[in-house]
């Protein structure tokens, strides 16, 4: 994908003395007192800000936080805690500016944080008048918020239409590179793990991947629906009986290409959904009417692990069992460790997936960890994200 990169502009000296507007993703979790409980997104935004400052630019940064009502400021919607944390990380003052749409006073070598952009009227609907005002604030617009790349809003899309120069920041550029490597030009075999509670929420992803991947590993409630489609009993497990036909279609599409959807041959069951429920390993064909399937069995996990170790590229979205409960976490752990040990290029995304990666401490062994939940899923669906589309359009004139 051809987009302008901010790193290239800086290397060419084109950012010196310029007003640079960075759209970051600083939407961090906070406690009831407004204290930041997890600052990964702020830390991830720092390289782009440092790059702009080192290049001699006048730097403006903004982000959304939560879901404020446009035009109605409330203290809990303020980026003040973010400004404080950003100042600590940068080792310099980061003033917070309110009511900034009509003008921002910032000099080269300075950085300011612009208050929650979702407070601006017209932000979510990508109002052209607002977008033009945002574009007028800067010489260079830098999109560095992959988590918002699937939304066409004034601070993510409209500004990119009207700014003199629109480019991708280092975070967004890394996502583009990883996605291209995993899906557009993958090293084969390409294995995808798609897990979750419902087929309905991931059906379009499954259909899109079925046209491209060599192995489509399904897990969680999704696997139960595929087991039903394969004629296996699932007891009282979570499944969507009305989507069995869709599951069969995906399986047939894979088979027609000489690819497969591996169906579990053994599972881990319990009679109740609880952390302390006794876990029983049994053959998939022996699941009883009052059983809940809460994980894949050790035989299935080992078979999948061998396939993943032999893969060229792995796309991972979702744990394959109820990994939060230790008795039902072995399948996800086996898969996670196989991905970590594989020489394949791996890309992982989605909240539960990131939690599993953290639980098993394999962050350094995954090729790329995507920061954008909804955006990552839309890429897997085969959609072109608005941010990618407008940046590519602007790069070609």
N, C-alpha and C positions, 0 to 999 in steps of 0.2 A: 504494500500500500504506500503510495507516494504522498507524504505529508512533509511540510517544513518542520524542522526540529529546532527547538530553542537552543540546544547545545551547539548546533552548527552556526546559528546567528551570532552567538556569543564568541565562538572561536574566530569568526570573521570580523569581529569588532563592531558588528552592526547594532549592538545593544547599548554601546557607550553613549551616555547622555540622553538616552531615550526613556520615555515614560512606558513602563512595562506593567501590564495588568495581568495578574496571575489568578486564574480561577482554580482554587484548591478544594480538596475535600477535607474539611476540618470538623465534620459532623461527628463529634466524639460523645461517648456516653458520660453522663453526669449523675451524681447522687442528688438527694432532695435539697441539699444545701448548695447545689451548683458546682460542687467540686468535681473535677475531671477524674473518672475512675479508670480510664484506659486511654493512653495518648498515642497509640500507634499511628493514627492518621496525621497527627501534628508532626510527629518525627519524620514521617514519610514525605511531608511537604517541604522540609527544610532544605534538601539539596537543590531544588529548583530556585528557592528564594536566595540561597547563598550564591548560586550560579549568576543570578541577575545582579546581586550586589557586587560580586567580584568583577562583573563585566562593566561596572560603572553606571548602572541604570538607576532611575528613580522608580522605586518598586511599590506597587499597590497589590494587596492580596485580599481576596474575599472568598466567602464560602456560605453555604446554607448551614443552619443548625436547627434540628427539630422540624416541626411543622407549624411555623407561626402564621398568623392571619396577616395577609398583606396590608400594609398601611397602619397596623396596630401594634406598636412596640410594647412588649412586656419584658420586665427585667430578666425573666428566665430564658428569653430568646436571644440574649446578648452574647456576643463573642468575647466579652471581657475576660472570662477565665482562659479562653484560647490565646488571647493577646498576652496574658501574663505568662502562660507556659511557653509560648513561642519566644518571648523575650528571654526566658531562662535558657532555652535551647540555642538561641542565636548569640547570647551573651551581649545583648544590646537592647535599648529601649524600642518597643513596638507600640506606638500610639494607636488608639482605636478611634476611628472617625465615624461619626453618625451623619445622617442626611448628606450623603456624599455624591449623589447622582449628578448634581449640577456643577460639581467642581471639586478637585482634591489638590491640596497644597503639599507637594512632596518634591524634594530636591534629589539630584543624582547622589547615590551612596546612602540614601535613606530608605526605610521601609515603613509603610503604614498598613494597618489592617482595617479594612472597610467593613462596617457593621453588617450583620446577617443579610445577605442579598435577597432572601425570600421575603423580607419586609417591604421590598420595593413593589409598588403596584404595577402589575403587568408582567412580573417575573415569570410565573409559572406558565402563562399563556404566550410567552415569547412576544410581547407587545413590541412592534417595530419602533415606536417612538422611544420607548425605554432603551431598546437595543442600540439605537443610534446615539443616545446620550452616553451610554456606557462606552461605546466605541470611540466617542469624541474625547474621552478621558485619557486615551493611550495612543502610543505609536505602535506598540506591539502587544497583541493579545496572546497569552499563553494558556492553553487548556491543559491542566495537570490533574484533573479530577476524574479518573476512570469510573468511579462509582456513580457519576452523573452522566456518563457518556451516552446512555440510552434515553436521555431526556432532552427534548428540544426546548430549552428555556432561554430567557433573555441573556443570562450570564454564561450560558454554555454554548448556545447556537447563534442567537441573534447578533451578539457582539462579534462573533467570528465572521458573520456575513459582512459587517460594515467596517471593522477595524482595518487600518492601513495594512497591517501584516497580522496573519493568524497562524499560530504554530502549536506543535505538541510539546509539552514539557517532558522532562525525563521519565516521570512515572507513567504518563500516558504512552509515550514512545515505547517504553519497555513492555507495556501490555500489548501494543500493536505487534511488536516483534515476536513476543511469546505466542500470541494467538496465530500469527502467520506461520510460525514454525510448527505449531501443533496441528493446525487444521488446513491451512492452504498448501503447505509443502511438507507434509509429515514424512518422517522416516518410517517405513513399514516394518513389521505389522503395527497398525494403529489400534490401540485398545482404549475403549471409553468405559468408565464406571459411572453409571447414573443410578443414584439411589435416593430414596425419599419415601414418604408415606403414601403418596398418591400418583398413579399413572396420569390422571387428568391434568395435574400441574406440570408434568414433564413430557406429555405425549408428543408435542411438536418437536421437542428436543430429540426424543427417541426416533421419531420419523426422519428428522434431518440427519442424525448421526448414522442411521441405518443405511443411508446412501453412500457413506464414506468410510466407516470404520471396518476393521477386520474382526474385532471382537467387541460385542456390546454386553458388558457385565451389568446386570440389574441387581439391586439390593433393596432391603427394607420392604415396605408395603408394596412397592412396585414389583419386586420379585414374586410376591405372593400371587399377584394378578397373572404374571407370566407362568407360574406353576399351575394355576387353574387352566390357563390356555393350553398347557402341555398335558392336561388330563390328570394332574396330581391332586390329592386331597390337601386342604390347608386348614381344616378344623374351623375354629372361630377367629382365625387370623384376619387382620385388616387387609381388605382387598376391594377391588371395584369390579364386580361381576359383569356390569354392563359394558366394560371396556375389554373384555376377553377377546372379542373379535379384533379390536385394534391391536392388541398384543400379538395375536396370531399373524396379523398382516405384517407387523414389524419383523417377526421371526421368519416369515416366508420371504420377505424382501432381503433379509440377510442371507438366507439359505440360497436364494437364487444367484447371489454374488459369490457363493463359495465361502461366505463368512458365517458366524454363528452367534446366537445368544445362549451362553452356557446356563442350563437350568440346574439348580442345586440337586445333588443326589442325596445329601444328608443335611439335617437342620437341627437347631437347638430350640427346644420347646419348653413352655411352662404352662401351668393351668391358670395363672393370674399374671397380670402385668404389674410386677413389683420387683424392686431391687433384690429383695430377699427370697423371691420365688424359687423353688428348687428347679434347676435346669436339667433337662434330659436331652441327650443326643440320640437321634433316631434317623433311620432311612426316610427319605422324603415320601416314599410310598406308604409308610406306616404311621403317618400323622393321624391322630384320633380326632373325633368330632369335637371334643372339648379342649383341644390343644391350641395354644397361641404360638406361632413361629416368631421367635424374637432374634434369631441370628442364623447365619449359614453354619453348617457343620464343619468339623475339622477336615474331612475328606475333600469337601467342596472348596474350602479355603485354600488347602494345599494345591489343588488342581489349578485354581485361579492364580495363585501365587507363582506357579511355574510358568503360566502363560504370560504374566506381567513381567517376569524376569527376562523372558525371551522377546518382549515387545521392543519396537523402535521408538514409539511415541505413546505416552499415556495421558489421557484427559480424565481427571477425577472430580466428580461432583456428588458427594454424599456418602455417609458411612453405610455399611451393608447390614448393620444390625443395631440393636439398642445399646450402643457402645457406652452410654452413660452408666449402665448397670454392669458391673464387672463380670457377672456370670454370662452376660450376652455380648461381651466386647471382643471376644477372641477372633471372630471373623474379621472385624474391622482392623484389629491390630495386625493380623497376618497379612492382610491386603496392604496396610500402611507400610509394614516392614519390607514387603516385597517391592513396593514402589521405591522405597529408600535404597534398596540393594540393586535395583535394576539399573542397567546402563542407559536405559531409554531416557529421552527428554520428557519430563513430566510437567504438566500444568494443572494446578488444583485451584478450585474456587468454591465459594458458598460457605455460609457461617458454620454449619455443622462440620464440614470438611476441615475448616481451619481449626476448629476445636479439637478434632481428632488428631490433626498434625501436631498441635501443641501438646496434647495428652501423651503422645508417644515420642515427643522430642525429635521429630525428623525434619524440622524446618530447613536445615542446611542440606538435606538430601533430596529435596523436591526442586526440580528445575526452575519452576516459577510459581509463586503463590499469588493468585489474582486478588486484588483488593475490592473488586466491585461485584457484589452479589447479583443484583438484577441485570447489570450490564453483561456480566460473564454468562449468565443463562441465556440472554438474548443472542449473544455470539454463538453459543452452542446450538441455538435454534436456526442458525443460518441467516440471521437478520444483519443488515448493515446498520451500525449504530449511527445516530444523527451526528455525533461529534466526529466520527471518522469520516463520514460523508462530506461534511462542510469543510473540514481541514484538507481533505484530498482535493476538493473543488477549488479551494483558495490557493493550493500549492500549484495548480496548473493554470492559474490566472483567473 
